[in-house]
Amino acid sequence: MGGRMLLYRGNLKSCNYRCSYCPFSKHAMSERELEKDSVQWRGFVQKLTEHAEALNLRALMVTPYGEALIHPWYFSGLAALSALPAMDAVGAQTNLSFLVEEALDAYEAQGGICQKLHLWATFHPEMTSVTEFVKKCQKVQERGAVICAGSVGVPKQIELLQKLRRELPDEIYLWVNRMDGLKRPYTLEEREAFSEIDPYFLRELSPPDAAVLQCKERLFAEGNGRLHTCNISRDIKMCQEELWESQHWPEPLCSRKVCSCYLAYGGRMDLFNQVIFGPYPLFRVPRRPKAVFLDLAGTILDEDGSISKSVQAGLKGLWRDQIPLFLATTLPYKDAVRACKKIWYQFRGGVFAAGAHLVLKEGTADREKVYEIEEDILSDLEKTRSKYGYRILCYKMEGQVYKVTLLRSRHRLWHAGEAEELSHRWHLSDYGMRYVMEGACLQLVSDKADKASGVRTLCEWMKILPEQAIAWGDSAEDQEMMRLCKGIK
């Protein structure tokens, strides 16, 4: 799975609930207005049916102003789209106020595939009870559809949401949205309480800065034909009719400074969206891998060596969700721990020194493995040190060398030609060694050591399969590790 995702919002601006804070509860649409919404939706579904495959458009979610699924044409359209081989998933935001079994019977009768149906169900305590809402969530789940549930993080409702979390099945994720009208920061106690309910709640409090290049694979479509990058961005210079005719996915446009809500930041191609929620993170269903392996520089650490608040929130959420976290880095163990000392408590070890040193923290003890290299290589390295202008850093464990770094100044980077020339001169293959080139560092390790083999070994120690894990990095050294885990494409 994996492709582009589209959000749709039609002419609908009404709801069957009467929540005191919601403007859509106070607007009753006329038959004529509902007919307009129906015509818009049916036309949109027809165009999507014709062009989804060509556009590599594989997921759709309806995000209405109000409640859409009480109107039969929405389930009918979702059923038709779910039957398309090109579509991986279809769904909608909903208050779940409809008769679940009858609606899903009608959906399946029209060819709908329940396994492709994803419902984002919002709990409204003014209109329904915890017990009734939980029963409906369970009915959706029993029919094979995918569901997440959630509510706004109103401090006065913490105990009610705690009850909802206790009564929902563990496998149904309960999210908590930031309360926009709170007019004050959440207290430490409130943040902790909501994080116990939703391990990823801190992401709501640390929305990322806008980054339009992260939004190339999603669009937000309105019933009137307008297109946006997301629900809060400005118009794109292409209407839907042009999209269907040209079959050309437009470049994203955005004038926002911050992705201020989940529909905005959840549709980005960011690392933590994919790690936590998979290829279509807007459906908000955690994938809960058995382990996560993350490169350090460029993935966790910014260019200046800092860790952004949004990355910290993502890591904290995975840790709260009890997902085992591991580093996968070319740095030696001590250097890696020093670089992320504020968050190191969240990690259970990792693959260090480009796979030459493996660590699994098991309670009070560490399980370790080191791939040694021959110390005789040091004399050969010394002979070329002056000519090529490097310092020799030697890393040992219990007297055995496992990594050597040839370090230049930051203004004199290594080039592939130089590395290859020296590799042949030193006869690295005869020593059973390989090199890893990163900027001003040329690193020498055993040819039996790499990140992918390190990940495989740690998975064996944990008695899990590599495909049950997720790995991510941004260098050539990370590619095989990512292919092994098959978590993110």
N, C-alpha and C positions, 0 to 999 in steps of 0.2 A: 504494500500500500504506500501511497504517497503521491500527491499531486496538488493542484490548485484548489482553493476553497472559496466559495462565494457565500456571502450573507445577503439575505433578501428582506426588505421591509416594504410592504404594500401600502395601499390607501387606508387600511384599517387603523382606527384610532379610538377604539372602545374596548371595554372589558366588562365581563359579567360579575366581577368582584367589585365591592364598594369600599376599598381601603381608603381611609381618611386622607392619606398623604398623596394619593395618585390622581393626576388630572384626567386620566383616561376612564376612570370609574364614573366621571361626571358627564361624559359625553355619550349620548345615545345616537348611534348612526341610523340614518334612514334606510329604507329598502333600496333606494336608488344608490346611496353611497356604498352599501354592501355589495350591490350588483357590480358597481365599478371596481371594487376590490377583487371580486371574483373574476371578472374579465381580465384584469391586469395579471393576476396570478396564473390563470390558465394560459394566457399568451406567453408569459415568461416560461412556464413549464414546457410548453411546446418548443420554444426556441432552444431552451437548454437541452431538451431531448435530442434535437437535431445537431447541436454543435458541441456538446460536452466532450466527446472523445477527441475531436480535432483541437480543442482548447486545452486538453489535459486537465479538465475541470472534474474533480473526483469527489467533492464533498459540498453539501449545501446545508445551511442552517437558516431557518426563518426566525427573524428577531423583530417581532411586531411591536407597535405601540398599542398595547392592550393584549387581549387573548385571541389567538388565531385558531386554535385547535377545537374550539366549539363550533366552528364553521366547517361543514363537510368538505368543501372544495379544497381545503388545505391538506387533509388526510388523503384525499383522492390524488392530488398532485404529488405528494410525497411518495405515495404508493407507486405511481408511474415512474418516478425518477429512481426509486430504489430498485426497480426491475431492470434498469439499464446496466449492462456489464461494465460500462465505463465508470459507474458511480460506486464508490466505496462506502459512502455514508450519507444519510439525509437526516434532518432533525429540526427541532424547533425549541425555542424558549416557551414555557407554558406554566400556568398555575395549577395544572393537573385537575381542573375542576370538572372535566368531562367524565362520562362513564367509561372507564378504561377498557373493560372487556368488550363492550359493544363497539367502541371506536376501533380497537385493534382487530376485531372480527371483520369490520367493514374494510379496514386497511388491507388485510390479507385477502379478502374476497376480491379486491381490485388488483391483486397481483403484488401487493407490497411484501417486502422481505423484512421480517421483524428484526433479524440480526443486523440489518443495516440501519435501523431506526435508532436515533440518539435523541433522548429528551433531556433538556435542561429544565428541571422542575423547581420552581421557586415556592417556598413555604410562606404563606401570608397568615400570620397568627390572628389577625382580626376576622378572618373569614373561614378558617378551618382549624380543626384540632390536630395535635400531634398524632394521635391514634389514627384518625381518618387519612391524613396525609401519608403516613407510613404504610398503611394498607394499600393505597394506590401505587406507591413506589414499588411495593413488593409484587403487585399484580403485573406491572410493566416488566419487572425483572423476570417473573415466572414465564412470561410469553417470549422471552429471548431477546427483547429489546435492551438497549443500553441506556442507563439513566444515571444522572448525577442530581443532587438536590442541594438546596442552599437557601440562604436568607440574608437580609441586611443585618449588619452587626450593630444592632441597637443595644446599648449597655443594659437597659432595663429588661431586656429579653434574654440575658445570658442563661439564666436557669432554664428557661423554656427551650433554648437551643441545645443546652446540655442534655435535656430530656430527649429531644429529637435525635441527638447523636446516639444515645443509649438504645433507643428503640429501633433505629434503622439498622439493617444488616451491615456488618462491618465492611463488606465489599462495596457498598454504595457510598461514594465520596460525598461528604457534606461540606460545601464551601460557605464562606462568610464574606460578603461584600462590605467594603468600607461604607460607613454611613456619611453621605455627603453633607447632610444638614446638621451634623453634630455641633459644629461651631466651636470645637475645642479639640485638642489632641486626646487620643485614648490614654487612659492611665496605664501604668505598668501592669497593674492587676487585670485590667480589661484586655490588654494585649495578650497577656499570658492565658487568660480564660478562653479567648477566641482562638488562640493558637492551639490550645488543647482540643478544641472542636475541629478546627481546620488547620492542619500543619502548615499550609501555605498562605495563611492569613497575612503574614508580614509582607508578602509580595504586593498585597493591596495597599500597604502603607509605604511602599518604596517603588512606585511606578517608574519605569525607565524613561530616560530622555528620549524624545522622538528620534528615530533613525529610519528614514524613508527607505533606505536600501534593504532593510530587514522586512519590507512589506511587499516584495515582488510577487508573491504567490497567492495573494488574496485580493478580493474586491468586495465592495458593498454596493448592492444594487437596490434602487428604489422602484416602486411600482410604476412611476411616471417615466421611467427610462433613463433617469440620471444614474451616473456611476461615481463612486468615491473610492478612495483607497480603504477607508474604514468608516465607522459610524460617526466619527468626530472630525474627519478631514474634509477638505474642500472638494469641489467638483473636479473630476478628471475631464480632460478635453476630448472626451469620446463618449457618445451615448451608447446605450445597449444595442441599438440597431446597427451601429457601426461595428460594435464588438462582434455581433453575429455574422455580419457580412464580410468583414475583413479577416475574421478568425485570428486576429492579432491581439495578444494580451498587452494592455497599455502599461506604460511606465508609471509607477506610483507617484502621487503628488501629496505633499503635506506641508502645512504652515504651522503646525502645532509644535510647542516646545517639549511637552510631556505627553506620553500615552497614559491618559488619566483614568481609564476604566478598563475592565477586563476585556471587553470586546475590542478595545484598541490594542493593548499590549499582548493579549492572548492570541492574536492572529499573526504576530511577527514570527520570523524564522529563528528567533533567539534560541541559544543552546538550552536554557532551562525549560522553555516551553516544550521543546521536543523531548528532552530527557524525562520531564515529569508527565507530560500529557500526550506524547506521541505525535504522529504526523499531522493530525488535525486537532491542535490544542484548544481551539475554540469550543469544542464539545465538552471540555473540562472534565474528562474522565482519566484519572491517573493510571498509568500503565504499571506502576509498582514493580520495577525490575528487581532481580535478586541481588544485583550489585551495580555500581556505577563507577567507571574509571575515567578520570578527567586529567588531561594535560594541565600543566600549571601556567607557564608563560603564554599569554595570548588567549587563554581560556578562562582561568580563574583570575589571573593577575592582568591588570591593564599594562600598557607600555611603561608607565612610571612605577610599576611594582605594587600599586594599590589594588584594593578589591572594592568594586563598586557596591553600593547599597543593594542594588537589585540582585547582584550575584550572591551577596551575603544572605539575602532573603531566600533565594532559591536553594542554596546549600542548607540553610537552617531548616527549611521545609522538608527537604529530603531526609535530613537527620531526624527531625521530629516524626517523620513517617516511617522511621526505622529502616530506611534503605541503606545498606552498607556502602560507604563512600571510600574510594581509593584514589590516590594520585597515580599518574602515569607520566613520568617526567625523565628527562635526561640528566637532571640535577642529582647529585649525591644526596643521600638520605638527610644528613644534618643540614645541608644548604636548603633543601626543600622544606623541611620543618621550620627553619628560621624564616623563610620567605612567607609562610602562611601561619605563623605562630598563633595568631588570634583565632583561627578557625581549625587548628590542627586537632583539637579535641573531637571534632566531628568525624574524623577519618579513622579507618581501621587498618591503615597501612598503605601499601602501594607498590608500584613498579618504579624503581629508582635507577639512576645511572644507565638509562637507555636499556633497562632490562637486566643489568648485571647484578643488581641487588634487589631482592624481593623481601617484603615484610608483611606479615599478617599478625595484627595485634589480637591475641586471644586471652582475654582477662588480664591477669597481671603479667603474663609472659608474651614474648614475641616469637613467632615462628619465622625463621629467616633462611634465605638461600643466597649464595654468592657464586658467581661464575668468575673463577680466577683467570688471570692472564700471566704469561711468563715475564718475570722481572728482567730477564736478559734483554728485552726490547729497549730498556732505558738507555743502554750504551749506544745503540743505533740512533735513538732520538737525540742524544746529546751531541752527536757528530754534526747534525744539521740544524742545531738550535740557532746558531749565530746567523747563518745564511738566510733562514726563513723568519727570523725575528720572533721567537716565541719563548714563553716560560713553560716549564714542565711542572704540572701539578699531578701528584701521584696519590691515589686513594687506596687505602689498605683496610683490611679487616683481619684482626688476629694475625698480623704480619704478612698477609697475602694480598698482593695487588689485584684489584678487580677493575680499575679504571684509571686511565691517564688522560689528562686534558692538556692540550697544547694551546696556551692562551696568548693572544696578541692584544695590542691596544685596541680600543673600541673604534679607532680610525683606520685600522688595517684589517679588513675582513678576509677570511679565507675564501678562496675560489676553488671551484670543482677541479680545474686543471691541476692546481697545486696539490690538492688532496690526493688525486690519482697518481700524480708523479711520485709523491712521497710514499704512498701505499706500495707502489712497485719497488721503490728503492729500499724500503724497510722489509720487503717480503712479508707483508702482514698476513697473507694467507698461510704462509708456512708457520707462522706463530699461532694460527687459529684465531685471528683477530679481524675486526672490521672497524671502520671509522664512521662517525656521525659528525656532520659539519653543521654548525649553527653560529652564524655571524663570525665573531672573533675567536670562537672555540672550535678546535678540532679534537674530537673525543674518541679515544680508542678503548674498545671493549672486546670481550670474547665474541667470536662469530656465532656462538650458541645463544647469545643474549640479544633479545630485542623486546619491544613492548608487547607484541602479540604473544610471544611464548611466555612472557611474564604473566600476562593476563590469564593465559590458559592454565598455568601452574597454580595461580591463586584460586581460580575457579575449582580446580581439582581439590585443593586443600579445603575449600568450603563445601565441596560435594554438590556443586551446581554446574550446569552446562554453560559454556560461553554465550550461547544464543539467548540465555536467560538474563544476560547482563547487557549493559549499555556502555559504550566507550566513545569518547570524543576528544579530538585534538585538531590542530590547524596546520600540521606539518606533514611532510612526506613520511616521517618516522611513525606517524599515527595511523596511516592508511590501513595497514594490514590488521592492526588492532581493531579498528572500526569495522572492517569486513568480517573479522572473526566473530564479533559480538552481534553484528547485524541489527544493532539497535537504532541507529540513525543513518540515513542515506545522505 
